[in-house]
Amino acid sequence: MDTSILKTNEVVITDLTHEGYGVGKVDGYPLFIPGAMVGEIVKYEVEKMNKSYGTAKLIEIVKPSPHRVKPRCNIFGVCGGCDLMHMSYQQQLAFKVKMAEDSFRKLGHLNLSVDEIIGMDEPYYYRNKVQIPFGMRKNKVICGYYKKKSHEIASFDYCYIQPEYITELITFIRNLANEYKISAYDEKEHQGVLRHVLVRNNYLHEMMIVFITNTDNIPNINEIINKIIKRYPQVKSIIHNINNKKTNVILGDKYHVLYGNDYLIDKIHDLQFKISFYSFFQVNLTQTEKLYQRVLNYLKPASNDIIIDGYCGVGTITLMIAKYCKQIYGIEVVNEAIENAKENAKLNNINNATFIVGKVEDEIGNLINNKITAIVLDPPRKGVEKVVIEKIIENNIHKIVYVSCNVATLARDLSLLASDYDIKNVTLVDMFCHTADVEAVALLERK
């Protein structure tokens, strides 16, 4: 089409992408405009175009949506940490329901409705783990989240999606790096010391710090540790992780403990979990408890049930279910996670959970003679391998509870299961407030 008419113009926003970008059509040609909302008339300036769609910058809101709010964060739209802070919270939840149902229809060819979305009463300061990149600007160390679709740091002094004391700690570390002339990493030059700082907290507001560096040593680290623990006595663990590879992977293979233990103890419902810095653990504890309760409600485990928990990680869901059933098997391909899961079983005096290192598709066949009554699936974002679905169908497992952090791959996998299973319920849990992501849990029963 003639690009000259797309320089600066007005368009009505009729839809949103799954990232929360406004969609407006000019002569039938779709433009994706970050920050625009459905029903708005906006002025835009085209930035990129291809055959299928273009992307544009929001210049002015001519007619605002009644659901638009002023974002609390003054770098919203620059920082890539949040997508939806310009929407009222209720509108964010409505967007996520529509996004999920659109995915089920378009990607899974399923006419599925979401039964409920469980939101937060206070959708701020919820993250219990952050990984903050560090960089240099004008010979000063800066830190912040990356700008969207870039590795340019949007420097911050405040953040509304992580606890205030974590942000204070991160900025204190940034100031110490400047005080002791510890350079930040330059990924283009592959030089500098400090790459990222990872911080975890737990239900007691205790904290773990992981310095991730390009070098084997951190200058003046003992003085830095002393200053940190003097100011923040709730810091119970400080770890040095070394990553000297040219990579976007955050954590390296080598680490050593500088202070305290190499773990924190966290709690879900009445269970305790030993969490290391590399353990997968849900980032929103409040919503995790609601999510796991919904898993239990769907599963309805009985005292004679024998259950599989696929992709069990450190055993959080496995151990929660264990007290209600006869036997449960947790399967995970990562050996370190299984070792953590076994420790967590001991920590909670649970004896009817067996943890297995292996692929879910291999172990289902090995366990089926145990008369498996149900399986829980909580895979990574890429979803379940097709062979896993084939094994579930082949072995005639009666009930599936599928937990997903990616509604697109959930839609694909539900479609593959739909000929043999009735999809009874779908609940969304807003685990990642102010972002376009959402957690889902679905109940399926054999036809």
Secondary structure as GFF3:
##gff-version 3
##sequence-region A 1 447
A	DSSP	three_ten_helix	3	6	.	.	.	ID=ss1
A	DSSP	beta_strand	8	16	.	.	.	ID=ss2
A	DSSP	beta_strand	22	26	.	.	.	ID=ss3
A	DSSP	beta_strand	29	33	.	.	.	ID=ss4
A	DSSP	beta_strand	41	49	.	.	.	ID=ss5
A	DSSP	beta_strand	54	63	.	.	.	ID=ss6
A	DSSP	alpha_helix	89	106	.	.	.	ID=ss7
A	DSSP	beta_strand	116	118	.	.	.	ID=ss8
A	DSSP	beta_strand	129	137	.	.	.	ID=ss9
A	DSSP	beta_strand	140	146	.	.	.	ID=ss10
A	DSSP	beta_strand	153	155	.	.	.	ID=ss11
A	DSSP	alpha_helix	164	179	.	.	.	ID=ss12
A	DSSP	beta_strand	194	201	.	.	.	ID=ss13
A	DSSP	beta_strand	207	213	.	.	.	ID=ss14
A	DSSP	alpha_helix	221	231	.	.	.	ID=ss15
A	DSSP	beta_strand	235	242	.	.	.	ID=ss16
A	DSSP	beta_strand	254	260	.	.	.	ID=ss17
A	DSSP	beta_strand	263	268	.	.	.	ID=ss18
A	DSSP	beta_strand	271	276	.	.	.	ID=ss19
A	DSSP	alpha_helix	285	299	.	.	.	ID=ss20
A	DSSP	beta_strand	306	310	.	.	.	ID=ss21
A	DSSP	alpha_helix	316	322	.	.	.	ID=ss22
A	DSSP	beta_strand	327	332	.	.	.	ID=ss23
A	DSSP	alpha_helix	335	347	.	.	.	ID=ss24
A	DSSP	beta_strand	353	357	.	.	.	ID=ss25
A	DSSP	alpha_helix	360	367	.	.	.	ID=ss26
A	DSSP	three_ten_helix	368	370	.	.	.	ID=ss27
A	DSSP	beta_strand	374	377	.	.	.	ID=ss28
A	DSSP	alpha_helix	386	394	.	.	.	ID=ss29
A	DSSP	beta_strand	399	404	.	.	.	ID=ss30
A	DSSP	alpha_helix	407	417	.	.	.	ID=ss31
A	DSSP	beta_strand	421	429	.	.	.	ID=ss32
A	DSSP	beta_strand	439	446	.	.	.	ID=ss33
###
